[in-house]
Amino acid sequence: MTYTERLLAIVDQFCARSGMTREQVSYQVFRDQRRIARVADGKASITVRLLDSLLIWLSENWPADTDWPGYFDRPLSQQVAQ
């Protein structure tokens, strides 16, 4: 599984559990509603720093009643992407 596939899988699991859409997550993290869609379509990529920002945001907003998936290690909530 590629990192892009992992990224999309964890976003999709978050969306399924939270009721948010990819577009809503994309806007919350990147202030760009289409960023995740463009990554999924192969028309864009993200830097490691942006991946860190996405994972930190997902971790801080992950529904408490569900387990964190094993695609990436869960970042500590006090970590901040620099």
PDB file of N, CA, C and O in Angstrom, chain B, residues numbered from 101:
ATOM      1  N   MET B 101       0.861  -1.171   0.000  1.00  0.00           N
ATOM      2  CA  MET B 101       0.000   0.000   0.000  1.00  0.00           C
ATOM      3  C   MET B 101       0.910   1.237   0.000  1.00  0.00           C
ATOM      4  O   MET B 101       1.813   1.349   0.829  1.00  0.00           O
ATOM      5  N   THR B 102       0.667   2.150  -0.922  1.00  0.00           N
ATOM      6  CA  THR B 102       1.466   3.371  -1.000  1.00  0.00           C
ATOM      7  C   THR B 102       1.054   4.341   0.108  1.00  0.00           C
ATOM      8  O   THR B 102       0.013   4.172   0.743  1.00  0.00           O
ATOM      9  N   TYR B 103       1.886   5.354   0.327  1.00  0.00           N
ATOM     10  CA  TYR B 103       1.528   6.360   1.328  1.00  0.00           C
ATOM     11  C   TYR B 103       0.263   7.110   0.914  1.00  0.00           C
ATOM     12  O   TYR B 103      -0.557   7.466   1.761  1.00  0.00           O
ATOM     13  N   THR B 104       0.108   7.347  -0.375  1.00  0.00           N
ATOM     14  CA  THR B 104      -1.109   8.009  -0.846  1.00  0.00           C
ATOM     15  C   THR B 104      -2.331   7.142  -0.546  1.00  0.00           C
ATOM     16  O   THR B 104      -3.353   7.648  -0.084  1.00  0.00           O
ATOM     17  N   GLU B 105      -2.229   5.855  -0.804  1.00  0.00           N
ATOM     18  CA  GLU B 105      -3.341   4.947  -0.499  1.00  0.00           C
ATOM     19  C   GLU B 105      -3.632   4.919   1.001  1.00  0.00           C
ATOM     20  O   GLU B 105      -4.791   4.887   1.412  1.00  0.00           O
ATOM     21  N   ARG B 106      -2.582   4.930   1.810  1.00  0.00           N
ATOM     22  CA  ARG B 106      -2.772   4.966   3.267  1.00  0.00           C
ATOM     23  C   ARG B 106      -3.465   6.250   3.697  1.00  0.00           C
ATOM     24  O   ARG B 106      -4.394   6.233   4.505  1.00  0.00           O
ATOM     25  N   LEU B 107      -2.995   7.367   3.140  1.00  0.00           N
ATOM     26  CA  LEU B 107      -3.588   8.663   3.461  1.00  0.00           C
ATOM     27  C   LEU B 107      -5.075   8.660   3.139  1.00  0.00           C
ATOM     28  O   LEU B 107      -5.897   9.056   3.965  1.00  0.00           O
ATOM     29  N   LEU B 108      -5.416   8.215   1.946  1.00  0.00           N
ATOM     30  CA  LEU B 108      -6.825   8.205   1.536  1.00  0.00           C
ATOM     31  C   LEU B 108      -7.642   7.232   2.383  1.00  0.00           C
ATOM     32  O   LEU B 108      -8.798   7.510   2.703  1.00  0.00           O
ATOM     33  N   ALA B 109      -7.052   6.096   2.747  1.00  0.00           N
ATOM     34  CA  ALA B 109      -7.770   5.117   3.567  1.00  0.00           C
ATOM     35  C   ALA B 109      -8.083   5.678   4.952  1.00  0.00           C
ATOM     36  O   ALA B 109      -9.186   5.489   5.462  1.00  0.00           O
ATOM     37  N   ILE B 110      -7.128   6.360   5.555  1.00  0.00           N
ATOM     38  CA  ILE B 110      -7.376   6.897   6.892  1.00  0.00           C
ATOM     39  C   ILE B 110      -8.370   8.058   6.830  1.00  0.00           C
ATOM     40  O   ILE B 110      -9.203   8.213   7.723  1.00  0.00           O
ATOM     41  N   VAL B 111      -8.281   8.867   5.780  1.00  0.00           N
ATOM     42  CA  VAL B 111      -9.266   9.947   5.615  1.00  0.00           C
ATOM     43  C   VAL B 111     -10.654   9.346   5.420  1.00  0.00           C
ATOM     44  O   VAL B 111     -11.618   9.815   6.025  1.00  0.00           O
ATOM     45  N   ASP B 112     -10.764   8.323   4.591  1.00  0.00           N
ATOM     46  CA  ASP B 112     -12.073   7.705   4.356  1.00  0.00           C
ATOM     47  C   ASP B 112     -12.635   7.055   5.618  1.00  0.00           C
ATOM     48  O   ASP B 112     -13.841   7.114   5.858  1.00  0.00           O
ATOM     49  N   GLN B 113     -11.773   6.436   6.428  1.00  0.00           N
ATOM     50  CA  GLN B 113     -12.259   5.866   7.684  1.00  0.00           C
ATOM     51  C   GLN B 113     -12.739   6.973   8.623  1.00  0.00           C
ATOM     52  O   GLN B 113     -13.767   6.831   9.286  1.00  0.00           O
ATOM     53  N   PHE B 114     -11.993   8.067   8.675  1.00  0.00           N
ATOM     54  CA  PHE B 114     -12.431   9.190   9.507  1.00  0.00           C
ATOM     55  C   PHE B 114     -13.786   9.703   9.026  1.00  0.00           C
ATOM     56  O   PHE B 114     -14.689   9.946   9.827  1.00  0.00           O
ATOM     57  N   CYS B 115     -13.914   9.864   7.722  1.00  0.00           N
ATOM     58  CA  CYS B 115     -15.178  10.372   7.167  1.00  0.00           C
ATOM     59  C   CYS B 115     -16.343   9.441   7.495  1.00  0.00           C
ATOM     60  O   CYS B 115     -17.426   9.901   7.860  1.00  0.00           O
ATOM     61  N   ALA B 116     -16.122   8.140   7.368  1.00  0.00           N
ATOM     62  CA  ALA B 116     -17.180   7.177   7.661  1.00  0.00           C
ATOM     63  C   ALA B 116     -17.605   7.243   9.131  1.00  0.00           C
ATOM     64  O   ALA B 116     -18.782   7.071   9.447  1.00  0.00           O
ATOM     65  N   ARG B 117     -16.664   7.488  10.008  1.00  0.00           N
ATOM     66  CA  ARG B 117     -16.956   7.505  11.443  1.00  0.00           C
ATOM     67  C   ARG B 117     -17.491   8.856  11.927  1.00  0.00           C
ATOM     68  O   ARG B 117     -18.264   8.920  12.883  1.00  0.00           O
ATOM     69  N   SER B 118     -17.070   9.931  11.257  1.00  0.00           N
ATOM     70  CA  SER B 118     -17.429  11.262  11.747  1.00  0.00           C
ATOM     71  C   SER B 118     -18.611  11.887  11.015  1.00  0.00           C
ATOM     72  O   SER B 118     -19.251  12.805  11.529  1.00  0.00           O
ATOM     73  N   GLY B 119     -18.901  11.384   9.805  1.00  0.00           N
ATOM     74  CA  GLY B 119     -19.959  11.977   9.002  1.00  0.00           C
ATOM     75  C   GLY B 119     -19.480  13.138   8.143  1.00  0.00           C
ATOM     76  O   GLY B 119     -20.264  13.718   7.393  1.00  0.00           O
ATOM     77  N   MET B 120     -18.209  13.479   8.244  1.00  0.00           N
ATOM     78  CA  MET B 120     -17.658  14.545   7.403  1.00  0.00           C
ATOM     79  C   MET B 120     -17.317  13.975   6.018  1.00  0.00           C
ATOM     80  O   MET B 120     -17.186  12.762   5.851  1.00  0.00           O
ATOM     81  N   THR B 121     -17.180  14.853   5.050  1.00  0.00           N
ATOM     82  CA  THR B 121     -16.772  14.455   3.706  1.00  0.00           C
ATOM     83  C   THR B 121     -15.271  14.713   3.537  1.00  0.00           C
ATOM     84  O   THR B 121     -14.654  15.422   4.332  1.00  0.00           O
ATOM     85  N   ARG B 122     -14.708  14.128   2.496  1.00  0.00           N
ATOM     86  CA  ARG B 122     -13.304  14.413   2.161  1.00  0.00           C
ATOM     87  C   ARG B 122     -13.091  15.912   1.964  1.00  0.00           C
ATOM     88  O   ARG B 122     -12.079  16.471   2.386  1.00  0.00           O
ATOM     89  N   GLU B 123     -14.057  16.548   1.318  1.00  0.00           N
ATOM     90  CA  GLU B 123     -13.941  17.982   1.056  1.00  0.00           C
ATOM     91  C   GLU B 123     -13.903  18.784   2.357  1.00  0.00           C
ATOM     92  O   GLU B 123     -13.141  19.743   2.478  1.00  0.00           O
ATOM     93  N   GLN B 124     -14.723  18.388   3.322  1.00  0.00           N
ATOM     94  CA  GLN B 124     -14.740  19.089   4.605  1.00  0.00           C
ATOM     95  C   GLN B 124     -13.423  18.895   5.353  1.00  0.00           C
ATOM     96  O   GLN B 124     -12.882  19.843   5.922  1.00  0.00           O
ATOM     97  N   VAL B 125     -12.914  17.676   5.351  1.00  0.00           N
ATOM     98  CA  VAL B 125     -11.624  17.413   5.997  1.00  0.00           C
ATOM     99  C   VAL B 125     -10.522  18.202   5.289  1.00  0.00           C
ATOM    100  O   VAL B 125      -9.685  18.831   5.936  1.00  0.00           O
ATOM    101  N   SER B 126     -10.530  18.164   3.983  1.00  0.00           N
ATOM    102  CA  SER B 126      -9.535  18.877   3.200  1.00  0.00           C
ATOM    103  C   SER B 126      -9.536  20.364   3.534  1.00  0.00           C
ATOM    104  O   SER B 126      -8.476  20.973   3.679  1.00  0.00           O
ATOM    105  N   TYR B 127     -10.705  20.934   3.652  1.00  0.00           N
ATOM    106  CA  TYR B 127     -10.790  22.358   3.977  1.00  0.00           C
ATOM    107  C   TYR B 127     -10.299  22.635   5.399  1.00  0.00           C
ATOM    108  O   TYR B 127      -9.580  23.607   5.627  1.00  0.00           O
ATOM    109  N   GLN B 128     -10.678  21.795   6.341  1.00  0.00           N
ATOM    110  CA  GLN B 128     -10.259  21.997   7.729  1.00  0.00           C
ATOM    111  C   GLN B 128      -8.739  21.954   7.872  1.00  0.00           C
ATOM    112  O   GLN B 128      -8.163  22.728   8.636  1.00  0.00           O
ATOM    113  N   VAL B 129      -8.098  21.058   7.143  1.00  0.00           N
ATOM    114  CA  VAL B 129      -6.655  20.879   7.287  1.00  0.00           C
ATOM    115  C   VAL B 129      -5.872  21.820   6.387  1.00  0.00           C
ATOM    116  O   VAL B 129      -4.922  22.460   6.836  1.00  0.00           O
ATOM    117  N   PHE B 130      -6.262  21.908   5.121  1.00  0.00           N
ATOM    118  CA  PHE B 130      -5.468  22.619   4.121  1.00  0.00           C
ATOM    119  C   PHE B 130      -6.061  23.958   3.697  1.00  0.00           C
ATOM    120  O   PHE B 130      -5.423  24.710   2.961  1.00  0.00           O
ATOM    121  N   ARG B 131      -7.278  24.266   4.156  1.00  0.00           N
ATOM    122  CA  ARG B 131      -8.003  25.454   3.696  1.00  0.00           C
ATOM    123  C   ARG B 131      -8.160  25.423   2.181  1.00  0.00           C
ATOM    124  O   ARG B 131      -8.141  26.453   1.508  1.00  0.00           O
ATOM    125  N   ASP B 132      -8.316  24.207   1.671  1.00  0.00           N
ATOM    126  CA  ASP B 132      -8.461  23.939   0.238  1.00  0.00           C
ATOM    127  C   ASP B 132      -9.380  22.728   0.119  1.00  0.00           C
ATOM    128  O   ASP B 132      -8.965  21.597   0.368  1.00  0.00           O
ATOM    129  N   GLN B 133     -10.605  22.969  -0.257  1.00  0.00           N
ATOM    130  CA  GLN B 133     -11.627  21.925  -0.292  1.00  0.00           C
ATOM    131  C   GLN B 133     -11.289  20.797  -1.261  1.00  0.00           C
ATOM    132  O   GLN B 133     -11.747  19.674  -1.054  1.00  0.00           O
ATOM    133  N   ARG B 134     -10.519  21.046  -2.294  1.00  0.00           N
ATOM    134  CA  ARG B 134     -10.249  20.038  -3.323  1.00  0.00           C
ATOM    135  C   ARG B 134      -8.896  19.355  -3.183  1.00  0.00           C
ATOM    136  O   ARG B 134      -8.584  18.474  -3.985  1.00  0.00           O
ATOM    137  N   ARG B 135      -8.088  19.717  -2.212  1.00  0.00           N
ATOM    138  CA  ARG B 135      -6.726  19.176  -2.125  1.00  0.00           C
ATOM    139  C   ARG B 135      -6.711  17.650  -2.039  1.00  0.00           C
ATOM    140  O   ARG B 135      -5.986  17.004  -2.796  1.00  0.00           O
ATOM    141  N   ILE B 136      -7.481  17.071  -1.148  1.00  0.00           N
ATOM    142  CA  ILE B 136      -7.500  15.615  -1.005  1.00  0.00           C
ATOM    143  C   ILE B 136      -8.040  14.970  -2.268  1.00  0.00           C
ATOM    144  O   ILE B 136      -7.540  13.921  -2.674  1.00  0.00           O
ATOM    145  N   ALA B 137      -9.033  15.556  -2.897  1.00  0.00           N
ATOM    146  CA  ALA B 137      -9.576  15.011  -4.155  1.00  0.00           C
ATOM    147  C   ALA B 137      -8.514  15.027  -5.247  1.00  0.00           C
ATOM    148  O   ALA B 137      -8.407  14.072  -6.016  1.00  0.00           O
ATOM    149  N   ARG B 138      -7.730  16.096  -5.323  1.00  0.00           N
ATOM    150  CA  ARG B 138      -6.677  16.168  -6.333  1.00  0.00           C
ATOM    151  C   ARG B 138      -5.581  15.139  -6.057  1.00  0.00           C
ATOM    152  O   ARG B 138      -5.012  14.581  -6.995  1.00  0.00           O
ATOM    153  N   VAL B 139      -5.286  14.887  -4.806  1.00  0.00           N
ATOM    154  CA  VAL B 139      -4.325  13.840  -4.447  1.00  0.00           C
ATOM    155  C   VAL B 139      -4.884  12.478  -4.872  1.00  0.00           C
ATOM    156  O   VAL B 139      -4.163  11.661  -5.444  1.00  0.00           O
ATOM    157  N   ALA B 140      -6.160  12.239  -4.594  1.00  0.00           N
ATOM    158  CA  ALA B 140      -6.800  10.971  -4.964  1.00  0.00           C
ATOM    159  C   ALA B 140      -6.806  10.755  -6.468  1.00  0.00           C
ATOM    160  O   ALA B 140      -6.673   9.628  -6.944  1.00  0.00           O
ATOM    161  N   ASP B 141      -6.963  11.852  -7.219  1.00  0.00           N
ATOM    162  CA  ASP B 141      -6.990  11.765  -8.687  1.00  0.00           C
ATOM    163  C   ASP B 141      -5.598  11.729  -9.304  1.00  0.00           C
ATOM    164  O   ASP B 141      -5.470  11.601 -10.522  1.00  0.00           O
ATOM    165  N   GLY B 142      -4.560  11.838  -8.492  1.00  0.00           N
ATOM    166  CA  GLY B 142      -3.197  11.858  -9.005  1.00  0.00           C
ATOM    167  C   GLY B 142      -2.796  13.177  -9.622  1.00  0.00           C
ATOM    168  O   GLY B 142      -1.798  13.253 -10.339  1.00  0.00           O
ATOM    169  N   LYS B 143      -3.568  14.222  -9.350  1.00  0.00           N
ATOM    170  CA  LYS B 143      -3.298  15.544  -9.938  1.00  0.00           C
ATOM    171  C   LYS B 143      -2.532  16.451  -8.990  1.00  0.00           C
ATOM    172  O   LYS B 143      -2.164  17.565  -9.363  1.00  0.00           O
ATOM    173  N   ALA B 144      -2.289  15.992  -7.775  1.00  0.00           N
ATOM    174  CA  ALA B 144      -1.557  16.783  -6.789  1.00  0.00           C
ATOM    175  C   ALA B 144      -0.898  15.826  -5.810  1.00  0.00           C
ATOM    176  O   ALA B 144      -1.233  14.643  -5.741  1.00  0.00           O
ATOM    177  N   SER B 145       0.021  16.357  -5.075  1.00  0.00           N
ATOM    178  CA  SER B 145       0.660  15.590  -4.003  1.00  0.00           C
ATOM    179  C   SER B 145       0.765  16.513  -2.795  1.00  0.00           C
ATOM    180  O   SER B 145       0.469  17.705  -2.877  1.00  0.00           O
ATOM    181  N   ILE B 146       1.189  15.944  -1.682  1.00  0.00           N
ATOM    182  CA  ILE B 146       1.397  16.765  -0.502  1.00  0.00           C
ATOM    183  C   ILE B 146       2.797  16.491   0.026  1.00  0.00           C
ATOM    184  O   ILE B 146       3.369  15.426  -0.207  1.00  0.00           O
ATOM    185  N   THR B 147       3.324  17.453   0.726  1.00  0.00           N
ATOM    186  CA  THR B 147       4.638  17.302   1.339  1.00  0.00           C
ATOM    187  C   THR B 147       4.511  16.497   2.624  1.00  0.00           C
ATOM    188  O   THR B 147       3.410  16.268   3.124  1.00  0.00           O
ATOM    189  N   VAL B 148       5.637  16.079   3.143  1.00  0.00           N
ATOM    190  CA  VAL B 148       5.641  15.367   4.421  1.00  0.00           C
ATOM    191  C   VAL B 148       5.093  16.275   5.515  1.00  0.00           C
ATOM    192  O   VAL B 148       4.374  15.807   6.399  1.00  0.00           O
ATOM    193  N   ARG B 149       5.413  17.539   5.472  1.00  0.00           N
ATOM    194  CA  ARG B 149       4.900  18.487   6.466  1.00  0.00           C
ATOM    195  C   ARG B 149       3.371  18.543   6.422  1.00  0.00           C
ATOM    196  O   ARG B 149       2.722  18.576   7.467  1.00  0.00           O
ATOM    197  N   LEU B 150       2.796  18.554   5.216  1.00  0.00           N
ATOM    198  CA  LEU B 150       1.336  18.576   5.098  1.00  0.00           C
ATOM    199  C   LEU B 150       0.726  17.249   5.547  1.00  0.00           C
ATOM    200  O   LEU B 150      -0.358  17.227   6.130  1.00  0.00           O
ATOM    201  N   LEU B 151       1.424  16.144   5.273  1.00  0.00           N
ATOM    202  CA  LEU B 151       0.959  14.852   5.764  1.00  0.00           C
ATOM    203  C   LEU B 151       0.937  14.859   7.289  1.00  0.00           C
ATOM    204  O   LEU B 151      -0.022  14.390   7.902  1.00  0.00           O
ATOM    205  N   ASP B 152       1.994  15.390   7.899  1.00  0.00           N
ATOM    206  CA  ASP B 152       2.020  15.506   9.363  1.00  0.00           C
ATOM    207  C   ASP B 152       0.843  16.325   9.866  1.00  0.00           C
ATOM    208  O   ASP B 152       0.185  15.944  10.834  1.00  0.00           O
ATOM    209  N   SER B 153       0.577  17.451   9.211  1.00  0.00           N
ATOM    210  CA  SER B 153      -0.551  18.306   9.617  1.00  0.00           C
ATOM    211  C   SER B 153      -1.869  17.550   9.530  1.00  0.00           C
ATOM    212  O   SER B 153      -2.710  17.655  10.423  1.00  0.00           O
ATOM    213  N   LEU B 154      -2.048  16.791   8.458  1.00  0.00           N
ATOM    214  CA  LEU B 154      -3.274  16.013   8.282  1.00  0.00           C
ATOM    215  C   LEU B 154      -3.402  14.959   9.376  1.00  0.00           C
ATOM    216  O   LEU B 154      -4.469  14.817   9.975  1.00  0.00           O
ATOM    217  N   LEU B 155      -2.330  14.220   9.642  1.00  0.00           N
ATOM    218  CA  LEU B 155      -2.397  13.160  10.650  1.00  0.00           C
ATOM    219  C   LEU B 155      -2.637  13.731  12.046  1.00  0.00           C
ATOM    220  O   LEU B 155      -3.384  13.149  12.833  1.00  0.00           O
ATOM    221  N   ILE B 156      -2.018  14.851  12.353  1.00  0.00           N
ATOM    222  CA  ILE B 156      -2.239  15.481  13.655  1.00  0.00           C
ATOM    223  C   ILE B 156      -3.694  15.929  13.773  1.00  0.00           C
ATOM    224  O   ILE B 156      -4.328  15.714  14.806  1.00  0.00           O
ATOM    225  N   TRP B 157      -4.224  16.551  12.719  1.00  0.00           N
ATOM    226  CA  TRP B 157      -5.619  16.999  12.759  1.00  0.00           C
ATOM    227  C   TRP B 157      -6.556  15.809  12.932  1.00  0.00           C
ATOM    228  O   TRP B 157      -7.476  15.847  13.749  1.00  0.00           O
ATOM    229  N   LEU B 158      -6.315  14.747  12.155  1.00  0.00           N
ATOM    230  CA  LEU B 158      -7.162  13.558  12.276  1.00  0.00           C
ATOM    231  C   LEU B 158      -7.081  12.977  13.686  1.00  0.00           C
ATOM    232  O   LEU B 158      -8.104  12.616  14.269  1.00  0.00           O
ATOM    233  N   SER B 159      -5.874  12.886  14.231  1.00  0.00           N
ATOM    234  CA  SER B 159      -5.699  12.336  15.570  1.00  0.00           C
ATOM    235  C   SER B 159      -6.450  13.154  16.609  1.00  0.00           C
ATOM    236  O   SER B 159      -7.106  12.597  17.490  1.00  0.00           O
ATOM    237  N   GLU B 160      -6.356  14.465  16.508  1.00  0.00           N
ATOM    238  CA  GLU B 160      -7.022  15.332  17.480  1.00  0.00           C
ATOM    239  C   GLU B 160      -8.541  15.315  17.337  1.00  0.00           C
ATOM    240  O   GLU B 160      -9.255  15.651  18.282  1.00  0.00           O
ATOM    241  N   ASN B 161      -9.036  14.930  16.175  1.00  0.00           N
ATOM    242  CA  ASN B 161     -10.476  14.936  15.918  1.00  0.00           C
ATOM    243  C   ASN B 161     -11.065  13.537  15.751  1.00  0.00           C
ATOM    244  O   ASN B 161     -12.247  13.397  15.435  1.00  0.00           O
ATOM    245  N   TRP B 162     -10.258  12.514  15.960  1.00  0.00           N
ATOM    246  CA  TRP B 162     -10.711  11.137  15.773  1.00  0.00           C
ATOM    247  C   TRP B 162     -11.803  10.812  16.784  1.00  0.00           C
ATOM    248  O   TRP B 162     -11.649  11.104  17.969  1.00  0.00           O
ATOM    249  N   PRO B 163     -12.904  10.213  16.337  1.00  0.00           N
ATOM    250  CA  PRO B 163     -13.986   9.865  17.271  1.00  0.00           C
ATOM    251  C   PRO B 163     -13.471   8.978  18.410  1.00  0.00           C
ATOM    252  O   PRO B 163     -12.797   7.974  18.176  1.00  0.00           O
ATOM    253  N   ALA B 164     -13.794   9.360  19.618  1.00  0.00           N
ATOM    254  CA  ALA B 164     -13.265   8.686  20.807  1.00  0.00           C
ATOM    255  C   ALA B 164     -13.704   7.230  20.918  1.00  0.00           C
ATOM    256  O   ALA B 164     -13.019   6.417  21.539  1.00  0.00           O
ATOM    257  N   ASP B 165     -14.829   6.906  20.324  1.00  0.00           N
ATOM    258  CA  ASP B 165     -15.354   5.548  20.471  1.00  0.00           C
ATOM    259  C   ASP B 165     -14.847   4.587  19.403  1.00  0.00           C
ATOM    260  O   ASP B 165     -15.341   3.464  19.309  1.00  0.00           O
ATOM    261  N   THR B 166     -13.869   5.005  18.595  1.00  0.00           N
ATOM    262  CA  THR B 166     -13.321   4.120  17.564  1.00  0.00           C
ATOM    263  C   THR B 166     -11.802   4.083  17.657  1.00  0.00           C
ATOM    264  O   THR B 166     -11.166   5.056  18.064  1.00  0.00           O
ATOM    265  N   ASP B 167     -11.238   2.954  17.277  1.00  0.00           N
ATOM    266  CA  ASP B 167      -9.795   2.775  17.316  1.00  0.00           C
ATOM    267  C   ASP B 167      -9.127   3.494  16.147  1.00  0.00           C
ATOM    268  O   ASP B 167      -9.696   3.606  15.061  1.00  0.00           O
ATOM    269  N   TRP B 168      -7.933   3.969  16.386  1.00  0.00           N
ATOM    270  CA  TRP B 168      -7.092   4.568  15.349  1.00  0.00           C
ATOM    271  C   TRP B 168      -6.626   3.443  14.425  1.00  0.00           C
ATOM    272  O   TRP B 168      -6.130   2.427  14.911  1.00  0.00           O
ATOM    273  N   PRO B 169      -6.772   3.597  13.101  1.00  0.00           N
ATOM    274  CA  PRO B 169      -6.335   2.537  12.189  1.00  0.00           C
ATOM    275  C   PRO B 169      -4.809   2.461  12.118  1.00  0.00           C
ATOM    276  O   PRO B 169      -4.112   3.411  12.473  1.00  0.00           O
ATOM    277  N   GLY B 170      -4.311   1.336  11.663  1.00  0.00           N
ATOM    278  CA  GLY B 170      -2.877   1.099  11.675  1.00  0.00           C
ATOM    279  C   GLY B 170      -2.111   1.607  10.462  1.00  0.00           C
ATOM    280  O   GLY B 170      -0.972   1.192  10.252  1.00  0.00           O
ATOM    281  N   TYR B 171      -2.686   2.477   9.668  1.00  0.00           N
ATOM    282  CA  TYR B 171      -2.000   2.947   8.463  1.00  0.00           C
ATOM    283  C   TYR B 171      -0.769   3.772   8.778  1.00  0.00           C
ATOM    284  O   TYR B 171       0.237   3.684   8.074  1.00  0.00           O
ATOM    285  N   PHE B 172      -0.838   4.571   9.827  1.00  0.00           N
ATOM    286  CA  PHE B 172       0.249   5.411  10.305  1.00  0.00           C
ATOM    287  C   PHE B 172       0.227   5.365  11.822  1.00  0.00           C
ATOM    288  O   PHE B 172      -0.829   5.163  12.423  1.00  0.00           O
ATOM    289  N   ASP B 173       1.387   5.551  12.448  1.00  0.00           N
ATOM    290  CA  ASP B 173       1.393   5.690  13.900  1.00  0.00           C
ATOM    291  C   ASP B 173       0.591   6.932  14.262  1.00  0.00           C
ATOM    292  O   ASP B 173       0.627   7.941  13.558  1.00  0.00           O
ATOM    293  N   ARG B 174      -0.124   6.838  15.355  1.00  0.00           N
ATOM    294  CA  ARG B 174      -0.932   7.986  15.774  1.00  0.00           C
ATOM    295  C   ARG B 174      -0.047   9.046  16.414  1.00  0.00           C
ATOM    296  O   ARG B 174       0.665   8.768  17.380  1.00  0.00           O
ATOM    297  N   PRO B 175      -0.091  10.268  15.873  1.00  0.00           N
ATOM    298  CA  PRO B 175       0.724  11.322  16.485  1.00  0.00           C
ATOM    299  C   PRO B 175       0.165  11.734  17.824  1.00  0.00           C
ATOM    300  O   PRO B 175      -1.037  11.635  18.068  1.00  0.00           O
ATOM    301  N   LEU B 176       1.044  12.195  18.688  1.00  0.00           N
ATOM    302  CA  LEU B 176       0.613  12.721  19.972  1.00  0.00           C
ATOM    303  C   LEU B 176      -0.130  14.025  19.738  1.00  0.00           C
ATOM    304  O   LEU B 176       0.253  14.805  18.866  1.00  0.00           O
ATOM    305  N   SER B 177      -1.170  14.269  20.488  1.00  0.00           N
ATOM    306  CA  SER B 177      -1.997  15.450  20.247  1.00  0.00           C
ATOM    307  C   SER B 177      -1.242  16.749  20.490  1.00  0.00           C
ATOM    308  O   SER B 177      -1.606  17.777  19.918  1.00  0.00           O
ATOM    309  N   GLN B 178      -0.207  16.736  21.317  1.00  0.00           N
ATOM    310  CA  GLN B 178       0.512  17.984  21.559  1.00  0.00           C
ATOM    311  C   GLN B 178       1.569  18.264  20.498  1.00  0.00           C
ATOM    312  O   GLN B 178       2.191  19.326  20.530  1.00  0.00           O
ATOM    313  N   GLN B 179       1.793  17.345  19.559  1.00  0.00           N
ATOM    314  CA  GLN B 179       2.727  17.612  18.473  1.00  0.00           C
ATOM    315  C   GLN B 179       2.138  18.664  17.551  1.00  0.00           C
ATOM    316  O   GLN B 179       0.926  18.711  17.339  1.00  0.00           O
ATOM    317  N   VAL B 180       2.990  19.493  17.013  1.00  0.00           N
ATOM    318  CA  VAL B 180       2.556  20.522  16.086  1.00  0.00           C
ATOM    319  C   VAL B 180       3.464  20.454  14.872  1.00  0.00           C
ATOM    320  O   VAL B 180       4.688  20.441  14.999  1.00  0.00           O
ATOM    321  N   ALA B 181       2.857  20.412  13.693  1.00  0.00           N
ATOM    322  CA  ALA B 181       3.664  20.419  12.470  1.00  0.00           C
ATOM    323  C   ALA B 181       4.305  21.783  12.325  1.00  0.00           C
ATOM    324  O   ALA B 181       3.619  22.804  12.357  1.00  0.00           O
ATOM    325  N   GLN B 182       5.590  21.802  12.169  1.00  0.00           N
ATOM    326  CA  GLN B 182       6.325  23.060  12.038  1.00  0.00           C
ATOM    327  C   GLN B 182       6.515  23.411  10.581  1.00  0.00           C
ATOM    328  O   GLN B 182       7.114  24.440  10.268  1.00  0.00           O
TER     329      GLN B 182
END
